[in-house]
Amino acid sequence: MMLIIITSCSEESPVGEPPYNTGTFTLNFMMNERNTKATETLAAEEVPGHAEGFSYSTKEELTVNNCFIAIFAKGEDNLWTRRILADDYSIEEDKIGSFKVEGLTLPIKTDLKVVAIANLPFDLVPEYKNKTYAELTEAKIITEIGKSKDYYTFDPSSLIKTGEKDMRFNVNGNLVDSNDREIGEAVIPLTQLAAKIYLNLSVILPTSEGKTIVEEGEYFGKYPAQDVLNAIKKKDINDVNDSSSPIYIIENSDQNSDVKFKVSSSKPEGDFLATAYQCKNADKCPNGFDGKKEFGGKKYAHITGLVFKKITTTYDTFVFNMEKVTINNIETSSYLLPPKGQLNSSTCKPVEITNMGEGIKNVRLLFYTYQKPYYVESLNDQSLSINLTGALAKGNLVKEEIWKPRGGIHAMWNDKSNGWGDGNTTFVYDYIKDDQPSDIVENTTDMKPIGTSDLEFMIKINPNETTEGLLAGNYYEVIGKLVMNKSNLTLEYEVVNEEPIKVEILL
């Protein structure tokens, strides 16, 4: 829910055609802690990477880059034919879901129709400034499908959200009824146009008898932290005392060299494993770490780039190698304003994903589509569907659970040799590790295929019982099991319908 706080000052100024008494308003949008994506149920899991305070929204999905606002008053025909305001406003969020639009001059004691379109593409703004209210109710949007390493179908950071509301203000900036009696708060729901789909399948594989080894500890990249930091010598860091000019530890690109790491005083163009610089005192340490107190006055360095890893290697195990995922019949067109309903699915497109990786024991995928109706059996080939293509294999599965520590990482000079590196650096870890990892990566080694042909599965996402199709702003989780054994293959799944995805704004 977003709360809009309105402040106003009254003045006489012309707005629209007839003279109006007006006020200048500031709308402050503030998000409270209530989930805006879906009502929490026992069936629906939290989505990966959800924003703090939400179960079904990610930070990117809550992003508002700009907001087009059009406001109309009634004409002599008692229809919304007088345009009071139509403009696009750049949004700078104070935090996730918090922003304001200032300086809106609006009529007082006048019935108004407020239309808001968040994240309207910039190239459409000039056209929309000239649209009547009737034209806005018939307006359609077509969103091109895009793909990146971070998303499939629509870019979550630019998802369109729309809504409209009848409103009437008094001189104090409060909402009033037709008799100008204050009626308190009013809600403008901004509904996300795209439906959100979360494919969440567990893969049940044949049992194997391979051993499992678990290793955990601090790392820089793929290397143990101790090995990386011991590449730093006394001559490298002795005079490096400023956080703005650290030394950089990089992987040695010379494959023939016995030296794994190199130290550079200038920032490399490519990737680097770590940075380090000496902290003379607590004032020189970004998180106020007092080395004199903790280390008895010994020299120490502030380190960046470290992560904590739990590496689980399962040998001689079965995995399902996902080779290709095809999402069919993604709806790319939509009316902008509800409750107009869905367009006939005339702009449906497929998207093919071939970078899902291998060695997975779960099939998880987030994507979006605009509204689609429920399709009867004879038209089922038009419904949203997912084709999975993969193969069963056996080998070693390496699962890395990665935590990005919060707080400072420090390394102290060894007190016996008064030196740095050569295996005699003592580490002190004072970071905070969250309960859950920030990333999970699975890879395989020594894989051998089982069988000679690919396995193919199809999932139909065509809900009927609750929502009669895929509705704008709804969240759907497709849960199930992909069961494989040596004698047969089965796929069991169901579509869980959740509540509409809305951003509710209080005025």
For each residue, the residues with C-beta under 8 A, 3 or more apart:
1: 31 32 34 36 503 504 505 506
2: 29 30 31 32 97 98 190 503 504 505 506
3: 28 29 30 32 505 506
4: 27 28 29 30 188 505 506 507
5: 26 27 28 30
6: 25 26 27 28 169 173 174 507
7: 25 26 173
8: 23 24 25 26 169 171 172 173
9: 23 24
10: 21 22 23 108 171
11: 22 23 24
12: 19 21 22
13: 20 22 105
14: 19 20
15: 20 22 84 85 105 106 107
16: 20 73 82 83 84 107
17: 82
18: 82
19: 12 14
20: 13 14 15 16 73 107 108 110
21: 10 12 107 108 109 171
22: 10 11 12 13 15 105 106 107 108
23: 8 9 10 11 105 106 108 169 171 173
24: 8 9 11 103 104 105
25: 6 7 8 103 104 105 106 169 173
26: 5 6 7 8 100 101 102 103 104
27: 4 5 6 100 101 102 104 507
28: 3 4 5 6 100
29: 2 3 4 97 98 99 100 101 505
30: 2 3 4 5 97 98
31: 1 2 36 53 62 95 96 97 98
32: 1 2 3
33: 53
34: 1
35: 38 39 40 53 54 55 56 57
36: 1 31 54 57 62 97 501 502 503 504
37: 47 54 55 56 57 61 196 475 498 501
38: 35 41 44 55 56 474 475 498 499 501
39: 35 498 499
40: 35 44 55
41: 38 44 496 498
42:
43: 477 479 496
44: 38 40 41 56 475 477 496 498
45: 200 477 479
46: 50 55 56
47: 37 50 55 56 57 58 198 366
48: 364 366
49: 58 59
50: 46 47 54 55 56 57 58
51: 54 57 58 59 61 62 96
52: 96
53: 31 33 35
54: 35 36 37 50 51 57 58 62
55: 35 37 38 40 46 47 50
56: 35 37 38 44 46 47 50 196 475 498 501
57: 35 36 37 47 50 51 54 61 62 501
58: 47 49 50 51 54 61 62 156
59: 49 51 62 63 96
60: 63 151 156 157
61: 37 51 57 58 156 157 159 192 196
62: 31 36 51 54 57 58 59 96 97 503
63: 59 60 93 119 156 157 158
64: 67 91 93 97 99 118 119 161
65: 90 91 119 157 158
66: 88 89 90 91 118 119 120 122
67: 64 88 89 91 99 101 116 117 118 119 120
68: 86 87 88 89 116 117 118 120 125 128
69: 85 86 87 88 89 101 104 114 115 116
70: 83 85 86 114 115 128 131 133 136
71: 83 84 85 86 106 112 113 114 115
72: 80 81 82 83 84 112 113 115 133
73: 16 20 80 82 84 107 110 111 112 113
74: 78 79 80 81 82 111
75: 78 79 80 81 82
76:
77: 81
78: 74 75
79: 74 75 133 134
80: 72 73 74 75 113 133 134
81: 72 74 75 77 132 133
82: 16 17 18 72 73 74 75
83: 16 70 71 72 86 132 133
84: 15 16 71 72 73 106 107 112
85: 15 69 70 71 104 105 106
86: 68 69 70 71 83 128 129 130 131
87: 68 69 129
88: 66 67 68 69 120 122 125 128 129
89: 66 67 68 69 101
90: 65 66
91: 64 65 66 67 99 101 118
92: 99
93: 63 64 96 97 98 99
94: 98 99
95: 31 98
96: 31 51 52 59 62 93
97: 2 29 30 31 36 62 64 93 503
98: 2 29 30 31 93 94 95
99: 29 64 67 91 92 93 94
100: 26 27 28 29
101: 26 27 29 67 69 89 91 104
102: 26 27
103: 24 25 26
104: 24 25 26 27 69 85 101
105: 13 15 22 23 24 25 85
106: 15 22 23 25 71 84 85 112 169
107: 15 16 20 21 22 73 84 110 112 169
108: 10 20 21 22 23 169 170 171
109: 21 168 169 170 171 176 180
110: 20 73 107 168 169
111: 73 74 166 167 168 178
112: 71 72 73 84 106 107 166 167 168 169
113: 71 72 73 80 133 164 165 166 167
114: 69 70 71 164 165 166 167 188
115: 69 70 71 72 133 136 162 163 164 337
116: 67 68 69 162 163 164 188 190 505
117: 67 68 120 128 160 161 162 336
118: 64 66 67 68 91 160 161 162 190 503
119: 63 64 65 66 67 158 159 160 161
120: 66 67 68 88 117 124 125 128 160
121: 124 125 141 158
122: 66 88 125
123:
124: 120 121 127 128 141
125: 68 88 120 121 122 128 129
126: 129 130
127: 124 130 131
128: 68 70 86 88 117 120 124 125 131 136 139
129: 86 87 88 125 126
130: 86 126 127
131: 70 86 127 128 135 136 139
132: 81 83 135 136
133: 70 72 79 80 81 83 113 115 136 137
134: 79 80 137 138
135: 131 132 138 139
136: 70 115 128 131 132 133 139 336 337
137: 133 134 337 340
138: 134 135 335 340
139: 128 131 135 136 335 336 337
140: 333 334 335 336 343
141: 121 124 160 193 333 334 335 336
142: 332 333 347
143: 154 160 332 333 334 370
144: 332
145: 153 154 330 332 349 351
146: 151 153 154 155
147: 151 152 153 351 353
148: 151 155
149: 355
150:
151: 60 146 147 148 154 155 156 366 367
152: 147 327 351 353 365 366 367
153: 145 146 147 327 330 351 367 368 369
154: 143 145 146 151 158 159 194 367 368
155: 146 148 151 158 159
156: 58 60 61 63 151 159 368
157: 60 61 63 65
158: 63 65 119 121 154 155
159: 61 119 154 155 156 192 193 194 368
160: 117 118 119 120 141 143 192 193 194 336
161: 64 117 118 119 190 191 192 193 503
162: 115 116 117 118 190 191 193 336 337 338
163: 115 116 188 189 190 191 337 338 505
164: 113 114 115 116 188 337
165: 113 114 186 187 188 507
166: 111 112 113 114
167: 111 112 113 114 175 186 507
168: 109 110 111 112 175 176 177 178 180
169: 6 8 23 25 106 107 108 109 110 112 173 174 175 176
170: 108 109 173 174 175 176 180 182
171: 8 10 21 23 108 109
172: 8
173: 6 7 8 23 25 169 170
174: 6 169 170 182 184
175: 167 168 169 170 182 183 184 185 186 507
176: 109 168 169 170 179 180 181 182 183
177: 168 180 181 183
178: 111 168
179: 176
180: 109 168 170 176 177
181: 176 177
182: 170 174 175 176
183: 175 176 177 186
184: 174 175
185: 175 506 507
186: 165 167 175 183 506 507
187: 165 504 505 506 507
188: 4 114 116 163 164 165 504 505 507
189: 163 502 503 504 505
190: 2 116 118 161 162 163 502 503 504 505
191: 161 162 163 338 472 473 500 501 502 503
192: 61 159 160 161 196 472 473 501 502 503
193: 141 159 160 161 162 334 336 370 371 472 473
194: 154 159 160 334 368 369 370 472 473
195: 368 369 370 371 372 470 471 472 473 474 475 476 501
196: 37 56 61 192 366 367 368 474 475 476 501
197: 366 367 368 369 384 461 470 476 478
198: 47 364 365 366 475 476 477 478
199: 363 364 365 366 367 386 459 478
200: 45 362 363 364 477 478 479 480
201: 362 363 364 478 479 480 481 482 493
202: 361 362 480 481 482
203: 320 360 361 362 363 481 482 484
204: 481 482 483 484
205: 208 317 318 319 320 361 392 484
206: 318 484 485 486
207:
208: 205 314 316 317 318 394
209: 316
210: 314 315 316 317 396
211: 314 315 316
212: 312 313 314 315
213: 312 313 315
214: 310 311 312 313
215: 309 310 311 313
216: 308 309 310 311
217: 224 225 308 309
218: 224 225 306 307 308 309 427 429
219: 222 223 224 225 306 307 308 309
220: 223 225 228 229 249 273 274 305 306 307
221: 228 251 273 305
222: 219
223: 219 220 227 228 260 261 273
224: 217 218 219 227 228
225: 217 218 219 220 228 229 306 427
226: 229 230 423 425 427
227: 223 224 230 231 260 261
228: 220 221 223 224 225 231 249 261 273 274
229: 220 225 226 232 249 274 276 303 411 421 425 427
230: 226 227 421 422 423 424 425
231: 227 228 249 260 261 262 263 421
232: 229 236 237 247 249 263 276 301 420 421 425
233: 236 237 263 420 421 422
234: 237 238 419 420 421
235: 238
236: 232 233 240 247 263 265 420
237: 232 233 234 240 247 276 277 278 301 420
238: 234 235 278
239:
240: 236 237 245 246 247 265 276 277 278
241: 277 278 279 280 284
242: 245 246 277 284
243: 246 277 284 286 302
244:
245: 240 242 265 277
246: 240 242 243 275 276 277 304
247: 232 236 237 240 263 264 265 275 276 277
248: 263 264 265 266 267 268 272 274 275
249: 220 228 229 231 232 261 262 263 264 272 273 274 275 276 305
250: 261 262 263 264 268 270 271 272 273
251: 221 260 261 262 271 273
252: 257 259 260 261 262
253:
254: 257 259
255:
256:
257: 252 254
258:
259: 252 254 262
260: 223 227 231 251 252
261: 223 227 228 231 249 250 251 252 273
262: 231 249 250 251 252 259
263: 231 232 233 236 247 248 249 250
264: 247 248 249 250 267 268 272
265: 236 240 245 247 248
266: 248
267: 248 264 272
268: 248 250 264 271 272
269:
270: 250
271: 250 251 268
272: 248 249 250 264 267 268 275 305
273: 220 221 223 228 249 250 251 261 305
274: 220 228 229 248 249 303 304 305 306
275: 246 247 248 249 272 303 304 305
276: 229 232 237 240 246 247 249 301 302 303 304 411
277: 237 240 241 242 243 245 246 247 301 302
278: 237 238 240 241 284 299 300 301 302
279: 241 282 284 285 289 291 300 301 302 410
280: 241 283 284
281: 284 285 290 291 292
282: 279 285 288 289 290 291 292 293
283: 280 288
284: 241 242 243 278 279 280 281
285: 279 281 282 288 289 290 291 302 408 410
286: 243 302 408
287: 407 408
288: 282 283 285
289: 279 282 285 294 302 408 410 430
290: 281 282 285 293 294
291: 279 281 282 285 294 295 297 298 299 300 410 412
292: 281 282 295 296 297
293: 282 290
294: 289 290 291 428
295: 291 292 298 300 412 428
296: 292
297: 291 292
298: 291 295 412 413 415
299: 278 291 412 413
300: 278 279 291 295 410 411 412 413 428
301: 232 237 276 277 278 279 410 411
302: 243 276 277 278 279 285 286 289 408 409 410
303: 229 274 275 276 306 409 410 411
304: 246 274 275 276 409
305: 220 221 249 272 273 274 275
306: 218 219 220 225 274 303 405 409 431
307: 218 219 220 402 403 404 405
308: 216 217 218 219 402 403 405 433
309: 215 216 217 218 219 400 401 402 403
310: 214 215 216 400 401 437
311: 214 215 216 398 399 400 401
312: 212 213 214 398 399 401
313: 212 213 214 215 396 397 398 399
314: 208 210 211 212 317 396 397 399
315: 210 211 212 213 396
316: 208 209 210 211 394 395 396
317: 205 208 210 314 394 395 396 397
318: 205 206 208 392 393 394 450 484
319: 205 358 359 360 361 392 393 394 395 397 444 447
320: 203 205 360 361 363 390 391 392 393 455 482 484
321: 358 359 360 390 391 392 393 444 447
322: 325 356 357 358 360 363 388 389 390
323: 354 356 389 390 391 454
324: 352 353 354 356 387 388 389 390
325: 322 352 353 354 356 365 386 387 388 389
326: 350 351 352 353 386 387 389
327: 152 153 330 350 351 352 353 367 384 385 386
328: 350 384 385 386 387
329: 345 348 350 372 382 383 384 385
330: 145 153 327 348 349 350 351 367 369 384
331: 334 342 343 345 347 348 369 370 371 372 384 470
332: 142 143 144 145 347 348 349 370
333: 140 141 142 143 343 346 347 370
334: 140 141 143 193 194 331 342 343 370 371 472
335: 138 139 140 141 338 340 341 342 343
336: 117 136 139 140 141 160 162 193
337: 115 136 137 139 162 163 164 340
338: 162 163 191 335 341 472
339:
340: 137 138 335 337
341: 335 338 371
342: 331 334 335 345 370 371 372 373 469 472
343: 140 331 333 334 335 346 347 370 371
344:
345: 329 331 342 348 372 373 382
346: 333 343
347: 142 331 332 333 343
348: 329 330 331 332 345 382
349: 145 330 332
350: 326 327 328 329 330
351: 145 147 152 153 326 327 330 367
352: 324 325 326 327
353: 147 152 324 325 326 327 356 365
354: 323 324 325
355: 149
356: 322 323 324 325 353 360 365
357: 322 360 442 443
358: 319 321 322 393 443 444 447
359: 319 321 395 397 398 442 443 444 447
360: 203 319 320 321 322 356 357 363 442
361: 202 203 205 319 320 397 442
362: 200 201 202 203
363: 199 200 201 203 320 322 360 388 482
364: 48 198 199 200 201
365: 152 198 199 325 353 356 386
366: 47 48 151 152 196 197 198 199
367: 151 152 153 154 196 197 199 327 330 351
368: 153 154 156 159 194 195 196 197
369: 153 194 195 197 330 331 372 384 470
370: 143 193 194 195 331 332 333 334 342 343 472
371: 193 195 331 334 341 342 343 469 470 471 472
372: 195 329 331 342 345 369 383 384 469 470
373: 342 345 468 469
374: 462 463 464 468 469
375: 379 380 382 383 462 469
376: 379 380
377: 380
378:
379: 375 376 382 383
380: 375 376 377 383 460 462
381:
382: 329 345 348 375 379
383: 329 372 375 379 380 460 461 462
384: 197 327 328 329 330 331 369 372 460 461 462 470
385: 327 328 329 458 459 460 461
386: 199 325 326 327 328 365 458 459 461 478
387: 324 325 326 328 456 457 458
388: 322 324 325 363 456 457 458 459 482
389: 322 323 324 325 326 454 455 456
390: 320 321 322 323 324 454 455
391: 320 321 323 449 450 451 453 454 455
392: 205 318 319 320 321 449 450 451 455 484
393: 318 319 320 321 358 444 447 448 449 450
394: 208 316 317 318 319 447 448 450
395: 316 317 319 359 444 445 446 447 448
396: 210 313 314 315 316 317 444 445 446 447
397: 313 314 317 319 359 361 442 443 444
398: 311 312 313 359 442 443 444 445
399: 311 312 313 314 440 441 442
400: 309 310 311 440 441 442 443
401: 309 310 311 312 437 439 440
402: 307 308 309 437 438 439 440 441
403: 307 308 309 433 434 437 438
404: 307 438 439
405: 306 307 308 409 429 431 432 433
406: 431 432 433 434
407: 287 430 431 432
408: 285 286 287 289 302 430 431
409: 302 303 304 306 405 429 430 431
410: 279 285 289 291 300 301 302 303 427 428 429 430
411: 229 276 300 301 303 425 426 427 428
412: 291 295 298 299 300 425 426 427 428
413: 298 299 300 418 419 420 425 426
414: 417 418 419 420 424 425 426
415: 298 418 426
416: 424
417: 414 422 424
418: 413 414 415
419: 234 413 414 422 424
420: 232 233 234 236 237 413 414 424 425
421: 229 230 231 232 233 234 424 425
422: 230 233 417 419
423: 226 230
424: 230 414 416 417 419 420 421
425: 226 229 230 232 411 412 413 414 420 421
426: 411 412 413 414 415
427: 218 225 226 229 410 411 412
428: 294 295 300 410 411 412
429: 218 405 409 410
430: 289 407 408 409 410
431: 306 405 406 407 408 409
432: 405 406 407
433: 308 403 405 406
434: 403 406 437 438
435:
436:
437: 310 401 402 403 434 440
438: 402 403 404 434
439: 401 402 404
440: 399 400 401 402 437
441: 399 400 402
442: 357 359 360 361 397 398 399 400
443: 357 358 359 397 398 400
444: 319 321 358 359 393 395 396 397 398 447
445: 395 396 398
446: 395 396
447: 319 321 358 359 393 394 395 396 444
448: 393 394 395
449: 391 392 393 452
450: 318 391 392 393 394
451: 391 392
452: 449
453: 391
454: 323 389 390 391
455: 320 389 390 391 392 484 489
456: 387 388 389
457: 387 388 482 491
458: 385 386 387 388
459: 199 385 386 388 478 480 491 493
460: 380 383 384 385
461: 197 383 384 385 386 470 476 478 495
462: 374 375 380 383 384 469 495
463: 374 466 467 468 469 470 476 495 497
464: 374 468 469
465: 497
466: 463 497
467: 463 470 471 474 497
468: 373 374 463 464 471
469: 342 371 372 373 374 375 462 463 464
470: 195 197 331 369 371 372 384 461 463 467 474 476
471: 195 371 467 468 474 500
472: 191 192 193 194 195 334 338 342 370 371 500
473: 191 192 193 194 195 500 501 502
474: 38 195 196 467 470 471 497 498 499 500 501
475: 37 38 44 56 195 196 198 498 499 501
476: 195 196 197 198 461 463 470 495 496 497 498
477: 43 44 45 198 200 495 496 498
478: 197 198 199 200 201 386 459 461 493 494 495 496
479: 43 45 200 201 493 494 496
480: 200 201 202 459 491 492 493 494
481: 201 202 203 204 490 491 492 493
482: 201 202 203 204 320 363 388 457 490 491
483: 204 489 490 491 492
484: 203 204 205 206 318 320 392 455 489
485: 206 488 489
486: 206
487:
488: 485
489: 455 483 484 485
490: 481 482 483
491: 457 459 480 481 482 483
492: 480 481 483
493: 201 459 478 479 480 481
494: 478 479 480
495: 461 462 463 476 477 478
496: 41 43 44 476 477 478 479
497: 463 465 466 467 474 476
498: 37 38 39 41 44 56 474 475 476 477
499: 38 39 474 475
500: 191 471 472 473 474
501: 36 37 38 56 57 191 192 195 196 473 474 475
502: 36 189 190 191 192 473
503: 1 2 36 62 97 118 161 189 190 191 192
504: 1 2 36 187 188 189 190
505: 1 2 3 4 29 116 163 187 188 189 190
506: 1 2 3 4 185 186 187
507: 4 6 27 165 167 175 185 186 187 188
